[in-house]
Amino acid sequence: MKRKVNAIWKGDGNEGIGVLSTQSGAISNMPYSFTTRFKNDDGKLGTNPEELIAAALSGCFNMKLAFVLNENGYNPDELATEAELTFIDGVITQIDMNLNGKVPNLNQSSFEDFANEAKNNCPISGVLNCRITLNTKLL
């Protein structure tokens, strides 16, 4: 599988602006800039690379966990993961994931084991050079 993303940037680092578009069309001309990256805490002006990394990790992790659960005889009703990325002095230092899951007939201890297996083996976590933490809660 290969996927393409198109990023266009115009101008200098502080005042310039860019747009991101994905092959699938899920993101189309999404604005990003210094402001959307560093001064836009509510996220309403556009995205930033760190937000997209956190989204990629949480989405990949949920899908990997669904497969791990299926391989072990469980069928999740819902896996909801929130990922919070920490970016300090130009470096992604950590991503904290909080998982809430609804999985019939599964206990918390096994859920944690399966979730850690998924975290350690999802393709996105494998390319990230930062600490990834995981808190799990079986609902």
Secondary structure, 3 states (H helix, E strand, C coil): CCCCEEEEEECCCCCCEEEEEECCCCCCCEEEEHHHHHCCCCCCCCECHHHHHHHHHHHHHHHHHHHHHHHCCCCCCEEEEEEEEEEECCEEEEEEEEEEEECCCCCHHHHHHHHHHHHHHCHHHHHCCCEEEEEEEEC
